[in-house]
Amino acid sequence: MTAYKTIAESKHFIVLDKYNPDWKVAEGYQSEGDLEHELIQDLVNQGYEYLPSLNTPEKLLANVRVQLEALNRVQFLDGEWLRFVETWLDKPSDGIVEKTRKIHDDYIHDFVFDDGRIQNIYLLDKKNITRNKVQVIKQFEQTGSHANRYDVTILVNGLPLVQVELKKRGVAIREAFNQVHRYSKESFNSAHSLFKFLQLFVISNGTDSRYFANTTQRNKNSFDFTMNWAKADNSLIKDLKDFTATFFQKDTLLKVLLRYSVFDTSNTLLVMRPYQIAATERILWKI
């Protein structure tokens, strides 16, 4: 896949240096299942690893262990891993604020192994973001106050950081937005849910695709804070296939998550709007 770089900004959106779709937009009826299948295939084509059988909390945690061991070049004994999870990764007292702080500020943990040695355990590699493993799963099942099944989830080093909710073409995109809020109340933030690590939501009905931050702040938690990506001619990137080819390009997504999202002093997670990212990148290019 081509890597797209920001070169300018319009009033509200990033302008990409080039973007030429090499497909035809689907015409006529396309079900939610069709959109989901196409999205996952496009992500796989862009280098994501697809884990079709990972659909329970137990499997999710087991995969986190595999990915963190690989990232940190370490192996946990079973007892060590359990202690790491219970005392730090998934402390019972953690809410989404504490989990978000672990992504942005406290992503390195000094862990004491059973033999007494101490090693820094990284959740993420922020210096060399290409070392972070990106995976995709679908139809993950979790129960809180209600049982829910999520459409498509993107994992970074095993942790669910991006949740994608889809509606079939023709259905109002606000329905996907409302579904995200329902899941937040019913199961995302249930006890021992690693979905408390979620940083971004993406919603799409195929013809309109938007992203927004996971936050508990009411004044930031509305449809008005959803954002589009953009094409080189300053028009919006709305179709899901175009959005996937650009926003979900691995390097772009990791930068949005790890460099262009801000966890502020009031414990509010903010993801930069495209024009803010463009301005930031322009400054970085001058350094």
C-alpha positions, 0 to 999 in steps of 0.5 A: 500500500502507498503511504500518504503524507500530509502536505497541507490543510484546508479549513477543517481537513487534512490534504493528502499528497496523493490518493487515487482509489483503484476500486469502484464503490459498491452500488446498490444493496450492501448489508452490514455483513458485506461491509464487515467482510470487505473492511476486514479483507481490506485491512488484511491486504494492508498488513493487519493480522486477522484472528477470526477465532478470537471472540472472548475475553479469555482469548483476548487476554491470552493474545495480549500475553503473546504480543507483550512477550514478543514486544518486550522479548520476554517470557512470563511464567504463568504466575508472573503473568497473572500477577502482572495482570492483577496488579497493573494491566487490569487492576480491579480499581481501574476505569477508562481514565486509568486505562487511558493514562496507561496508554498515554503516560504510564505505558512502561511498567517496572515488573519484578519477576519471580527470580528478583530481576526487574524489567521495563514492560512496555505496552507500546513502542512509541519511539519505533511505532512500526514495532507495534503489532496491529491485528483485527478481530470481529464479533467479539462477545462480552457481557456486562449489564447486557450481552453485546457483540461488537462488529470489528475491533482493532488491536494494538499489541493485543489491546483493543484500542479502536472499535468500529461499528458498522451499519448497512448502506442507507442507514443513518450513521447516527445509529452506529454512534448511538450503538457505541454509546449503548455498548459503553453503558452495557459492556465496554466498561464492565469489570475486567474488560480490556475494552476500557483501553479503547481510544478511538471509535470509528463509525460507518454506514459505508457511505459516511465514515467518521472517527472520535475519541473515547471519553466520559466527558459529556461536553465532548461526547456528542455526534458533533465531535465526530470527524471525517478524513480528507482527499487531496482535492479537499473533499471528504473521505467518506466511503468506507473503502477510501477511509480504510485505505487512508485512515486505517493505513497502519502508520497513519492509525498508529500516529493518530493513536500514539502521537496525535491524541492528547490525554489532558490534565482534566483526564479527557482524551482528545483526538486531534482534528485533521487540520490540527494534525496537519499543523503539527506535522508541518512544525515537525517537518521544520525541526 
